[in-house]
């Protein structure tokens, strides 16, 4: 809900499009900086305290934005940064706990599949809910609703027995870079960066193409997301015997081929059909990336590693969208679709080239149980 809620707040308070965009960027920057910090604190001190404290700060910043409704200036950008920085790493905490619930690797893959599928539903429903509340009540009411959702969701999760008793494996001597010290983790993050760049570029390219043909981008993006939901559910319905490294390579190649196929769409209707088909791979790719990060992160850094996944996705999507916007202006929207091919190709190369680098650096033992990370 956040990006659209901040945009509508600034516009409703008399701010310009540029100021609204900068406010969203400030919140995104705050999240990118804060997530790894909060993730490391959770790995060291447990989930409940860090989640509750960060939630209280975020709720306070949202309520301050709602009450003051600044249209620009230091107050607006400062509160947006605080809101983003204090964003509770709830999803990362949940993913860190999956391995203690499921020791069977196929069950763990299924859990991550449902997780990534739920994300697609959230990305569909969140903006819709923001727009509905802002239109029917007031843009400030959207921020109050966000504060309430954050307080309820974080409290519900953080006070559960699973969260209260969760502890990261003992890490021994800690390094300043945390999970980034592990080469396999860095390579997976490089893969995510390429994939996120492709998705960000494609999302904006779709919007620009729809606008240039006098169509709405909403239905096109929706069918892409629906395809991902279907793919995630299908992926979760069966047990996969393939090692996650090999499965990731297969899915990334399918994703890359899908980007190429989209270039052949001649009408918005053709593009919609192809997006629905190619979107089926999205959620399974994310689920497999989660499985790999969970197995490759050094002992005692799993939560921080998951926050780096979110940060990398944020950076990649932002860079891809910005690049696609420039290409769409300088050339044409259809040319921006090639950026998705470029990013998807980079993601494939990061995994396929020297694939034997995707080994655990921790003897495949973390969180008190054995992890199968056999190479392809």
N, C-alpha and C positions, 0 to 999 in steps of 0.2 A: 504493500500500500504506500510505502514511504515516498518514492520518487514523485508520483503523481500528486500525492497529498501536499508535498512542499511546493510543487509547481503551482497548484491551484491556490494555495495560501498566499504566495507572493503576488500572483496575478489578482486575486481578490482584494489584496491590500493596496493595489495600485502600482505594483512593481512591474518592470518591463520583462519581456521574454528573456532577455540576456541575464537579468538579475535572477530570474527564476531558474534558469539553467545553471548559473553559478552556485545557487543554493543547493541544488541537487548534487552538483559536483563536490561541494564542500562536505556534504553528508557522506558521499561515496568515498572521498579521501579519508574521512574520519574512520569509516568502517575498515578500509584497507589497512590503516595504521593500527587501529585498536584490536582487531581480531587476533593477530598473532600474539600480542601482548597478553590479552585476556586468556587465550588458549594456553600460554605458558604458565600463567598463574594457576589455572585449573589443574594442569599436570603436576604442579608443585603442592597445591593446597587443597585439592578436591573441588568438586563442582558446586556444591550448594552455596557456600559463602560468596564465591566470586560471581555466580549467576545472580544471586539476590541483590548484591551491592550494585552490580552493573545495571540491573533492571531498574533499581531505584533512581540511579542517575539518569538513565534514559527517559523514564517516566517524567522526572522533573524537567528535563529539557523539552520534552514534547508539550507539557502543560505550559511551560514558559512561552514557547512559540505560539501556542493557541491563545493565551491571554494577551500577550504583547503584540502579536501579529505584525512583526516588523516587515516593512516593504523593501528593506535594503540595509546596508551599512554593517558595521562590525558586529552589532548585536545579532543580526540575522545569521551571518556566516559563522560567528562563534558558536551560537546555539546549534546550528546544523552540524558543525564539526563534533561538538560534544555528543549530540544525538547519535551520530554515526560511530564515534569512537567507543561509546558505551553500549553499543548494540550487543546484547548478551549472546555469546556463542552457543546458543541452545542446540542448533543442529549438529555442530561439531561435538558437543558433549554427548548427544544421543548416539552419534556414530561411534564414538569412543567406547560407549557401553555395549554396543552390539556384540563385540567379541567375548564379553563375559556372559552374555546370554546364550550365544550360539557357538559351540566349539566345533560343530560340523561346518566345513567350509561352504558346502552347497547351500545350507540354511543361511549362512551369513550373506552369501550372494543374493539369495531371495530377499533378505531383509533390506539390503541396500537397493535392490530393484524397486521394492515398494516405497522406499524412502525417496528415490529419484522421481518416481511416478507422482508421489504426493507433491513434490516441488512443482511439477508442471501444473497441477491443479491450483496450487497457490499462486503461480504466476498468472493464471487465467483469472482467478477470482479476486485477487488483491486489487488490481487497478479498477476492476468493475465496482468493487465495494467502495473504493475511494471516491470514484466519480459519482456514485449514487448518493452517498452521504453528503458530499459537498453540494450537489445539486438540490437535494431535497431539504437539507438543513442549512449548513454553512461550512465553508472550507475548514474553519477552526474545529468544527465538530469531528472532522476526520482525524485530526491529531489526538483529540480526546479519546476517540474510539481506539486508535492505535495504542495509546498509553494503557487503556483498559485491557486490550488483548495481550499486550506484553506482560502486564502485571499478573494476569490470570494464568497465562501459559507458562511463564517462567516459574511462578510460585508452585503451580501444579506439578511441574516436572522436578524442580529443584528440591522439593520437600518429599518426594517419593523415596522409598527405601532404596531402590536401584541407584538413584543419584546420590543419596546421602552416604551410602556405603562404598561407592565407586572410588577407587584409588589407582593412580597410574603406577605402572611397574617401577621399581627403584631404578633410577638412571645412573647411579654412580656419579662420576665427575660430569658436570653439566658444561656444555659448550655455549658460547654466546650465540651462535647461529642455530642452535637447537636442531631440529630435523633437517635443516638445510646442509648440515655437515655430511649427510649421506648422499652419495652420488646417485643411487637409484631414485631417491625422492626427488632430487633436482631434475632428473630426466623425465619423471612422470609430470612434474610441474611444467617442464618445457612442452610436453605433449599437450597439457591442458591449455597452456598459453596459445598454442597454434589453433586448437579446437575452439577456444573461446573467441579468438580473433575472427575465425570463420563465421561463427554464429552471430557475433555482433555485427559484422559486415553484412551478413545475409539479412538480418532483421531490418537494418536500415535500408538496404537495397530493395527489399520487398516493399517497404513503406514508400520509398521514392518512386518505384516502378508503378505502384498502385495510384499514387498521386498523379503521375504523368499520363496515366490512361483513364483518369477520372473515375477511379474505383476506390473503395475503402480498403485500407490495409488490415483492418480488424479481422474480417473473415479469413484472410490469407494466413495471418499469424495464428489465428485460432485453430485452423485445420492442421497446421504444423504442430501445434502443441497437443492437439487431440491424437495425432499420429504417435507422438511420443508417449502419451499416456497408454495407448493400446500396446505399444511395443514394450513398455515397462511391465505391464501386467502379464503379457505373454512370456516375457523373460523370467518373471518370478514364478510362473506356473510349473516350471520343470527344473530338474537338477542338472547342472552342467558339469561334465567330467573334465572339460578342457581346463588347463592351467590358466589363471587370470591373464598372464602375459600374452598367451596365444589368443585368448578370447578378445583381448583389447586390440591386438593387431588386426584380427578379422573384422571387428566392428568398425575400427577406424578406416579400414580400406573400403568397407561398404558405405560409410559416411562420405568418404572422399568421392567415390563413384556417384553418390547421390548429388553432390554439389555439381559435378560435371553434367549430369542428366538435366539439372534445372536450367542449364544454359539453352536447352533446346525448346523450352516453353515459348510459345508464340503469342499466347493470350493469357489473361488472368485466370481463366477457367482451367487451362492446361497447367498453369503454375500451381493452382490450388490442388489439383489431383496429384501432381508430382511432390508437392510439399507434404501432403498427407502420407504418401508412401515413404519418402525419405525420412520423415520425422520419426518413423517407427524405431530407428536406430538410436535416437538421442538418449532416451532414458537408460537403455542397456549400457551405452558407453559410459555414462556418468556412474552407474552402479559398479561397473568393472573398475573404473578409476578409484572409487572408494575402497574397493576390496584390495587393490594393489597398495594404496597409501597405508591402509590399516596393517598390511603385512610387512611393508618395507620401512616404515618409520622406526628409527632407533628407539630402544627401550626408554620409556618414560616421556616420550614426546608426541604421543599419538594425537592428543587434542590439538596441540599447536600445529601439527602436520595437517589436520583437517581444516584449520582456519587458514592455512596457507593455500589450500585448494580454493577456498572461497575468494581469498584475495586475488589469486592468479586469475580466476574466472572473471572477477570484476575488472581487473586491469585489461585483460584480453578483449572482453566484450566492449569496453570503452574505446580501446584503440581501434578495434575493427569498425565500430560504428562511426567514429570520427573519420577514419580513412575512407569509408564508403560514402560519407557525406561529401567529402572533397571530390572524389571520383565522379559522383553523381552530378555535381555542379560543373566540373571542368569538362567531362565527357558526356555521359548519359547514365541513367540509373541501371540499365542492363549491363553496362561495363563494370559496375560495382560487384556484380555476381562473381566475377573472376577473382575478387579478393577472397571469397569463401573457398574457392578452389586452391588458392595459394596457401591459406591458413590450414586447410584440411590436409594438403600435401605435406606441409611442415610437421603436422601432428603425426602423420604416418611415418615419416622419416625418423622422428624422434624415438619411436618405438621399434621400428623394424631394423634400422641400422644398428649394428652391435647390440642385438637384443639380449645377449647374455649379460649385459650390464644390469638387468633388472633382477638382482639378487638382494636378499636381505643382508644388511650389514651387521645384523645382530644375531647371527646363527639361527635365524628363523624362530627365535623364542622371544615372545613378548606377552605381557599380561598374563603370565603364568601358564601358557599353553603353547603347544607346538603349532607352527604355521607352515603350511606347504607353499613354498615359493619357487618350485622347480621351474627352470628356464625352459623356453620353447625349444 
